[in-house]
Amino acid sequence: MQCALDFIVQSFQFDIPRTFPAHPALNEDGRDSLRRLLLAYALHNPSVGYCQAMNFFAGLLLLLMPEENAFWTFVGIIDDYFDGYYTEEMIEAQVDQLVFEELIRERFPKLVHHLDYLGVQVTWISGPWFLSIFVNILPWESVLRVWDVLLYEGNRVMLFRTALALMELYGPALVTTKDAGDAITLLQSLAGSTFDSSQLVFTACMGYLTVTEARLQELREKHRPAVLLVVEERSKGGRVWKDPNGLATKLYSFKHDPELLIEENKGTEGSDDALADGDLSYKEPAANLDEMLSGLSVNSELEGRDLQEQVVWLKVELCSLLEDKRSAVLRAEELETALMEMVKQDNRRQLSARIEQLEQEVAELQQSLADKREQESAMIQVLMKVEQEQRITEDARRNAEQDARAQRYAVNVLEEKYEKAMASVAQMEKRAVMAESMLEATLQYETGQAKAVSSPRAVHNQSSVDSPKRRIGLFGLAWRDRNKGKPSNLEESSDRKSTN
């Protein structure tokens, strides 16, 4: 037990410095926390112990929460969500690989046919994705979004949906590759540049709603017997497997019999058609290294007599694989640059035509807008003139009404004055008639008296009396004549005003 524990500690001691080395939180104290967490889990679950890629899970959790919370979260993820993934037999990991292969063959037959033509097995691609839960595969922001959904749903459905979404997003680029190395390197590069986490999660969750836990359990029950049969055969020393070159088989072989895998690798080292035959060796690009190492778990019963020899061999192979990785990355960058140039040229032509069309449409729209503005300004001017004329007409109407009211008032006043004047004239005429009657009577009376007296003195007195009477009579007649002429003038003036 102590020997196995020492081997576990020695295993993750090499991985701890490589865990997010540029992050300031994982300094010396942070590495000590990571070391304690991995050791505590190895003691907690000896059947799993330690697997490469666990250091990235634990490091990511330590960046998000305290050490104790990170440990229990780590325990929940490995023991509950990924139970059977990191055990010695890796049964559930192999089952999920077969399930995913069936799903991708069902949904992307053209892509799978092209990968088969290149000799690329689906497990070479999906194995590191599932075993690492996309850590160091996707950018951090996308990894955290995927983990959010995975932890919220409480199962591994989001793993399948995310992998299918990546195949949907980057499948068109994969079918243009000409060899297996370019295909794997291009997919690694594209997956590492998936910075739009919202698009990835939306495509995964909304585009693959039919991929449910019930559907996955049905497929797992379908493929689990075959995996258990292979595990049983290998436990008996058999070598029966429907795909002896598959990723799961290689991982299992490395766990149970590393020398056998080394001999197999040496046997295929000089073969020129290894890639065409689909043989996964340690001479493949760096993606194969990730696939080989991401699923390794510690075998507590492994004998320690050949460990030094295996470590030396692994170091040599690691150096060669890193060299292959650098060359593959350079090749991928060249291909990506050429592809981008071709796409840019096509896009330039399309954009030029589209821009000309849009400019013409914009010019037409601007012209129509200018015409509409002119029409609008003309209508506004006409409306302003009509409104101004309406105001003038309204003012004239008000003035006319005021003048009419003033004229009616003046006519009423004149009529009242005319009636009063006529009444006064009528009274004066009556008085004049009465005065004339009295004057005539007086004259007649005086005439009769004069005739009765015939003396000269009487005659003289009579003449003196007659002259005033005549004057009075003349005055009365003149005044009556003047008053008789006035009513006619008043009547004419009243008639003239009434007509106005």
KELO-368811 format. One record per residue (C-alpha): y, z, x; residue number from 1. Coordinates in steps of 0.25 Angstrom, whole numbers, plus 5000, padded with zeros to 4 digits. Example, Ala and Ser with C-alpha at 12.3 -4.5 7.8 and 13.67 -1.06 7.14 Angstrom:
2
(node (4982,5031,5049),1);
(node (4996,5029,5055),2);
***
This chain:
500
(node (5000,5000,5000),1);
(node (5010,5004,5011),2);
(node (5006,4991,5018),3);
(node (5009,4982,5006),4);
(node (5022,4990,5004),5);
(node (5026,4987,5018),6);
(node (5023,4973,5017),7);
(node (5032,4972,5004),8);
(node (5043,4979,5011),9);
(node (5042,4969,5023),10);
(node (5042,4958,5013),11);
(node (5055,4960,5006),12);
(node (5061,4965,5019),13);
(node (5063,4950,5023),14);
(node (5068,4947,5009),15);
(node (5079,4957,5007),16);
(node (5089,4952,5018),17);
(node (5087,4938,5011),18);
(node (5091,4944,4997),19);
(node (5105,4939,4994),20);
(node (5109,4941,5008),21);
(node (5124,4937,5006),22);
(node (5126,4947,4994),23);
(node (5135,4959,4999),24);
(node (5127,4968,4989),25);
(node (5114,4966,4997),26);
(node (5119,4973,5010),27);
(node (5111,4983,5017),28);
(node (5111,4993,5005),29);
(node (5108,4982,4996),30);
(node (5096,4977,5004),31);
(node (5091,4992,5004),32);
(node (5092,4992,4989),33);
(node (5084,4979,4988),34);
(node (5073,4984,4998),35);
(node (5072,4997,4989),36);
(node (5071,4989,4976),37);
(node (5060,4979,4982),38);
(node (5052,4991,4988),39);
(node (5053,4999,4975),40);
(node (5048,4987,4967),41);
(node (5036,4985,4976),42);
(node (5032,4999,4975),43);
(node (5034,4998,4960),44);
(node (5026,4986,4958),45);
(node (5016,4984,4970),46);
(node (5009,4973,4963),47);
(node (5021,4964,4965),48);
(node (5027,4971,4977),49);
(node (5038,4961,4982),50);
(node (5040,4946,4980),51);
(node (5050,4937,4987),52);
(node (5061,4935,4977),53);
(node (5061,4949,4972),54);
(node (5071,4953,4983),55);
(node (5081,4943,4976),56);
(node (5078,4949,4962),57);
(node (5080,4963,4967),58);
(node (5093,4959,4975),59);
(node (5099,4952,4963),60);
(node (5096,4965,4954),61);
(node (5102,4974,4965),62);
(node (5115,4965,4965),63);
(node (5116,4968,4950),64);
(node (5112,4983,4948),65);
(node (5109,4996,4955),66);
(node (5096,4997,4963),67);
(node (5088,5005,4953),68);
(node (5092,4996,4942),69);
(node (5089,4984,4950),70);
(node (5075,4990,4953),71);
(node (5071,4992,4939),72);
(node (5077,4978,4935),73);
(node (5068,4972,4946),74);
(node (5056,4979,4941),75);
(node (5059,4974,4927),76);
(node (5060,4960,4931),77);
(node (5048,4959,4940),78);
(node (5039,4968,4932),79);
(node (5043,4964,4917),80);
(node (5049,4951,4918),81);
(node (5041,4945,4929),82);
(node (5028,4953,4928),83);
(node (5017,4945,4935),84);
(node (5027,4936,4943),85);
(node (5027,4943,4956),86);
(node (5013,4949,4957),87);
(node (5003,4945,4967),88);
(node (4997,4934,4958),89);
(node (5010,4930,4952),90);
(node (5003,4926,4939),91);
(node (5015,4926,4930),92);
(node (5023,4918,4940),93);
(node (5012,4907,4940),94);
(node (5011,4907,4925),95);
(node (5026,4905,4923),96);
(node (5025,4894,4933),97);
(node (5015,4887,4925),98);
(node (5022,4890,4912),99);
(node (5035,4884,4918),100);
(node (5028,4872,4923),101);
(node (5023,4869,4909),102);
(node (5037,4871,4903),103);
(node (5044,4862,4913),104);
(node (5033,4851,4912),105);
(node (5035,4852,4897),106);
(node (5050,4851,4897),107);
(node (5053,4842,4910),108);
(node (5041,4833,4911),109);
(node (5049,4822,4919),110);
(node (5054,4833,4929),111);
(node (5040,4839,4931),112);
(node (5034,4825,4933),113);
(node (5045,4822,4944),114);
(node (5041,4835,4951),115);
(node (5027,4832,4950),116);
(node (5030,4819,4956),117);
(node (5037,4826,4968),118);
(node (5026,4836,4969),119);
(node (5035,4848,4965),120);
(node (5028,4858,4957),121);
(node (5036,4865,4946),122);
(node (5032,4879,4952),123);
(node (5038,4876,4965),124);
(node (5051,4875,4957),125);
(node (5049,4886,4946),126);
(node (5042,4896,4955),127);
(node (5054,4901,4963),128);
(node (5062,4901,4951),129);
(node (5053,4910,4943),130);
(node (5049,4919,4954),131);
(node (5063,4921,4959),132);
(node (5069,4921,4945),133);
(node (5079,4911,4950),134);
(node (5085,4920,4960),135);
(node (5089,4912,4972),136);
(node (5086,4899,4963),137);
(node (5099,4900,4954),138);
(node (5113,4905,4957),139);
(node (5115,4919,4955),140);
(node (5123,4917,4942),141);
(node (5112,4909,4936),142);
(node (5101,4918,4941),143);
(node (5108,4930,4934),144);
(node (5110,4922,4921),145);
(node (5095,4919,4921),146);
(node (5091,4933,4924),147);
(node (5100,4938,4912),148);
(node (5092,4930,4902),149);
(node (5079,4933,4909),150);
(node (5081,4948,4908),151);
(node (5087,4947,4894),152);
(node (5075,4940,4888),153);
(node (5065,4949,4896),154);
(node (5056,4937,4900),155);
(node (5054,4926,4909),156);
(node (5058,4915,4899),157);
(node (5072,4913,4906),158);
(node (5064,4909,4919),159);
(node (5058,4897,4912),160);
(node (5071,4893,4905),161);
(node (5079,4894,4917),162);
(node (5069,4886,4925),163);
(node (5068,4875,4914),164);
(node (5083,4875,4913),165);
(node (5084,4872,4928),166);
(node (5074,4861,4927),167);
(node (5082,4855,4916),168);
(node (5095,4856,4924),169);
(node (5090,4850,4937),170);
(node (5078,4842,4932),171);
(node (5086,4829,4932),172);
(node (5089,4831,4947),173);
(node (5075,4835,4951),174);
(node (5069,4822,4945),175);
(node (5078,4814,4955),176);
(node (5071,4821,4968),177);
(node (5061,4813,4976),178);
(node (5053,4824,4983),179);
(node (5049,4838,4980),180);
(node (5058,4844,4991),181);
(node (5070,4838,4985),182);
(node (5066,4842,4971),183);
(node (5064,4857,4975),184);
(node (5077,4857,4983),185);
(node (5085,4850,4973),186);
(node (5081,4860,4962),187);
(node (5083,4872,4971),188);
(node (5097,4867,4974),189);
(node (5100,4864,4959),190);
(node (5095,4877,4955),191);
(node (5103,4884,4965),192);
(node (5116,4878,4960),193);
(node (5114,4882,4945),194);
(node (5127,4889,4944),195);
(node (5129,4886,4929),196);
(node (5121,4898,4924),197);
(node (5126,4896,4910),198);
(node (5120,4882,4909),199);
(node (5107,4886,4916),200);
(node (5105,4898,4906),201);
(node (5110,4890,4894),202);
(node (5100,4879,4897),203);
(node (5089,4888,4900),204);
(node (5091,4897,4887),205);
(node (5095,4886,4877),206);
(node (5087,4874,4883),207);
(node (5074,4881,4883),208);
(node (5073,4890,4871),209);
(node (5059,4886,4868),210);
(node (5054,4893,4882),211);
(node (5052,4906,4876),212);
(node (5043,4918,4880),213);
(node (5033,4915,4870),214);
(node (5032,4901,4875),215);
(node (5031,4906,4889),216);
(node (5020,4916,4886),217);
(node (5012,4905,4879),218);
(node (5013,4896,4892),219);
(node (5010,4908,4901),220);
(node (4997,4912,4893),221);
(node (4993,4897,4895),222);
(node (4995,4897,4910),223);
(node (4991,4911,4913),224);
(node (4976,4909,4913),225);
(node (4977,4898,4924),226);
(node (4985,4907,4933),227);
(node (4976,4919,4931),228);
(node (4964,4910,4934),229);
(node (4971,4905,4947),230);
(node (4974,4920,4951),231);
(node (4960,4924,4948),232);
(node (4954,4912,4956),233);
(node (4963,4916,4968),234);
(node (4959,4930,4967),235);
(node (4945,4926,4969),236);
(node (4949,4917,4981),237);
(node (4949,4904,4973),238);
(node (4959,4893,4975),239);
(node (4959,4886,4961),240);
(node (4973,4882,4956),241);
(node (4977,4870,4948),242);
(node (4988,4868,4957),243);
(node (4985,4873,4971),244);
(node (4999,4869,4977),245);
(node (5007,4876,4966),246);
(node (5017,4887,4969),247);
(node (5010,4898,4962),248);
(node (4997,4895,4969),249);
(node (5005,4895,4983),250);
(node (5011,4908,4980),251);
(node (4998,4914,4975),252);
(node (4991,4909,4988),253);
(node (5002,4915,4997),254);
(node (5000,4928,4990),255);
(node (4985,4929,4991),256);
(node (4982,4921,5003),257);
(node (4994,4917,5012),258);
(node (4985,4912,5023),259);
(node (4979,4902,5013),260);
(node (4993,4897,5010),261);
(node (4996,4896,5025),262);
(node (4984,4887,5027),263);
(node (4987,4878,5016),264);
(node (5001,4877,5021),265);
(node (4996,4873,5035),266);
(node (4986,4863,5029),267);
(node (4998,4856,5021),268);
(node (5008,4857,5032),269);
(node (5006,4843,5038),270);
(node (5004,4836,5025),271);
(node (5014,4825,5021),272);
(node (5010,4825,5006),273);
(node (5011,4840,5004),274);
(node (5023,4838,4995),275);
(node (5017,4827,4987),276);
(node (5004,4835,4984),277);
(node (5013,4847,4979),278);
(node (5008,4856,4990),279);
(node (5018,4868,4991),280);
(node (5018,4872,5006),281);
(node (5028,4879,5014),282);
(node (5033,4866,5019),283);
(node (5040,4863,5006),284);
(node (5055,4865,5005),285);
(node (5061,4879,5003),286);
(node (5059,4879,4989),287);
(node (5044,4881,4992),288);
(node (5047,4893,5000),289);
(node (5055,4899,4989),290);
(node (5043,4896,4980),291);
(node (5033,4902,4989),292);
(node (5041,4914,4993),293);
(node (5047,4918,4979),294);
(node (5033,4922,4973),295);
(node (5027,4929,4985),296);
(node (5023,4944,4982),297);
(node (5017,4954,4991),298);
(node (5002,4955,4991),299);
(node (5000,4970,4994),300);
(node (4985,4967,4998),301);
(node (4989,4956,5008),302);
(node (4984,4959,5022),303);
(node (4994,4961,5033),304);
(node (4986,4955,5044),305);
(node (4993,4941,5043),306);
(node (5007,4944,5038),307);
(node (5013,4942,5052),308);
(node (5007,4928,5053),309);
(node (5011,4925,5039),310);
(node (5025,4930,5041),311);
(node (5027,4921,5054),312);
(node (5021,4909,5046),313);
(node (5031,4911,5034),314);
(node (5043,4912,5044),315);
(node (5039,4899,5050),316);
(node (5037,4893,5036),317);
(node (5050,4899,5031),318);
(node (5058,4892,5043),319);
(node (5052,4879,5040),320);
(node (5054,4880,5025),321);
(node (5069,4884,5028),322);
(node (5070,4872,5036),323);
(node (5064,4863,5025),324);
(node (5073,4870,5015),325);
(node (5086,4867,5023),326);
(node (5081,4852,5024),327);
(node (5078,4852,5009),328);
(node (5092,4858,5006),329);
(node (5099,4847,5015),330);
(node (5091,4837,5008),331);
(node (5094,4842,4994),332);
(node (5108,4843,4998),333);
(node (5108,4828,5002),334);
(node (5101,4824,4989),335);
(node (5110,4832,4981),336);
(node (5122,4826,4988),337);
(node (5117,4812,4986),338);
(node (5114,4815,4971),339);
(node (5128,4821,4969),340);
(node (5134,4808,4975),341);
(node (5126,4799,4966),342);
(node (5130,4808,4954),343);
(node (5144,4808,4958),344);
(node (5145,4793,4960),345);
(node (5139,4791,4946),346);
(node (5148,4802,4940),347);
(node (5160,4795,4946),348);
(node (5157,4782,4940),349);
(node (5154,4789,4926),350);
(node (5166,4798,4928),351);
(node (5176,4786,4931),352);
(node (5171,4778,4919),353);
(node (5172,4791,4910),354);
(node (5186,4794,4916),355);
(node (5191,4780,4913),356);
(node (5186,4781,4899),357);
(node (5192,4795,4897),358);
(node (5206,4790,4903),359);
(node (5206,4779,4893),360);
(node (5203,4788,4882),361);
(node (5213,4798,4886),362);
(node (5224,4787,4887),363);
(node (5220,4782,4873),364);
(node (5221,4797,4868),365);
(node (5234,4799,4875),366);
(node (5240,4786,4869),367);
(node (5235,4790,4855),368);
(node (5241,4804,4857),369);
(node (5254,4798,4861),370);
(node (5254,4789,4849),371);
(node (5251,4801,4840),372);
(node (5262,4809,4846),373);
(node (5272,4797,4844),374);
(node (5267,4796,4829),375);
(node (5268,4811,4828),376);
(node (5283,4811,4834),377);
(node (5287,4800,4824),378);
(node (5281,4807,4812),379);
(node (5288,4820,4817),380);
(node (5301,4812,4818),381);
(node (5299,4806,4804),382);
(node (5296,4820,4798),383);
(node (5308,4826,4805),384);
(node (5317,4815,4799),385);
(node (5311,4817,4785),386);
(node (5313,4832,4786),387);
(node (5327,4830,4790),388);
(node (5330,4821,4779),389);
(node (5323,4830,4769),390);
(node (5332,4842,4774),391);
(node (5345,4833,4772),392);
(node (5340,4829,4758),393);
(node (5337,4844,4755),394);
(node (5351,4848,4760),395);
(node (5358,4837,4752),396);
(node (5350,4841,4740),397);
(node (5355,4855,4742),398);
(node (5369,4851,4744),399);
(node (5369,4842,4731),400);
(node (5363,4853,4723),401);
(node (5374,4862,4728),402);
(node (5385,4852,4725),403);
(node (5379,4850,4711),404);
(node (5379,4865,4708),405);
(node (5393,4866,4713),406);
(node (5397,4854,4704),407);
(node (5390,4860,4692),408);
(node (5397,4873,4695),409);
(node (5411,4866,4696),410);
(node (5408,4859,4683),411);
(node (5405,4871,4676),412);
(node (5417,4878,4681),413);
(node (5426,4866,4677),414);
(node (5419,4866,4663),415);
(node (5422,4881,4661),416);
(node (5437,4878,4665),417);
(node (5438,4866,4656),418);
(node (5433,4874,4645),419);
(node (5443,4885,4647),420);
(node (5454,4875,4649),421);
(node (5450,4868,4636),422);
(node (5450,4882,4629),423);
(node (5464,4885,4634),424);
(node (5469,4871,4630),425);
(node (5463,4873,4616),426);
(node (5470,4887,4615),427);
(node (5483,4881,4620),428);
(node (5482,4869,4610),429);
(node (5480,4879,4599),430);
(node (5492,4887,4604),431);
(node (5500,4874,4605),432);
(node (5497,4870,4591),433);
(node (5500,4883,4586),434);
(node (5513,4883,4593),435);
(node (5517,4869,4589),436);
(node (5513,4873,4574),437);
(node (5522,4885,4575),438);
(node (5533,4877,4582),439);
(node (5532,4866,4571),440);
(node (5533,4876,4561),441);
(node (5544,4883,4567),442);
(node (5551,4870,4568),443);
(node (5549,4866,4554),444);
(node (5554,4880,4550),445);
(node (5567,4878,4558),446);
(node (5569,4865,4553),447);
(node (5568,4870,4539),448);
(node (5578,4881,4542),449);
(node (5587,4871,4548),450);
(node (5588,4862,4536),451);
(node (5591,4874,4528),452);
(node (5603,4877,4537),453);
(node (5613,4866,4538),454);
(node (5625,4873,4546),455);
(node (5629,4867,4559),456);
(node (5626,4879,4566),457);
(node (5613,4879,4560),458);
(node (5612,4865,4564),459);
(node (5615,4868,4579),460);
(node (5606,4879,4579),461);
(node (5595,4870,4573),462);
(node (5597,4860,4584),463);
(node (5597,4871,4595),464);
(node (5584,4876,4589),465);
(node (5578,4862,4587),466);
(node (5579,4859,4602),467);
(node (5571,4871,4606),468);
(node (5561,4867,4596),469);
(node (5560,4853,4601),470);
(node (5558,4858,4615),471);
(node (5548,4867,4610),472);
(node (5541,4856,4602),473);
(node (5542,4847,4614),474);
(node (5536,4857,4623),475);
(node (5525,4860,4614),476);
(node (5521,4846,4612),477);
(node (5522,4843,4627),478);
(node (5513,4855,4630),479);
(node (5503,4850,4620),480);
(node (5503,4836,4625),481);
(node (5500,4842,4639),482);
(node (5489,4850,4634),483);
(node (5483,4839,4626),484);
(node (5482,4830,4639),485);
(node (5475,4841,4647),486);
(node (5462,4842,4639),487);
(node (5459,4827,4642),488);
(node (5461,4829,4657),489);
(node (5452,4841,4657),490);
(node (5442,4834,4649),491);
(node (5442,4822,4659),492);
(node (5441,4831,4671),493);
(node (5429,4839,4664),494);
(node (5422,4826,4661),495);
(node (5424,4821,4675),496);
(node (5418,4833,4681),497);
(node (5406,4833,4672),498);
(node (5403,4819,4676),499);
(node (5404,4823,4690),500);
***
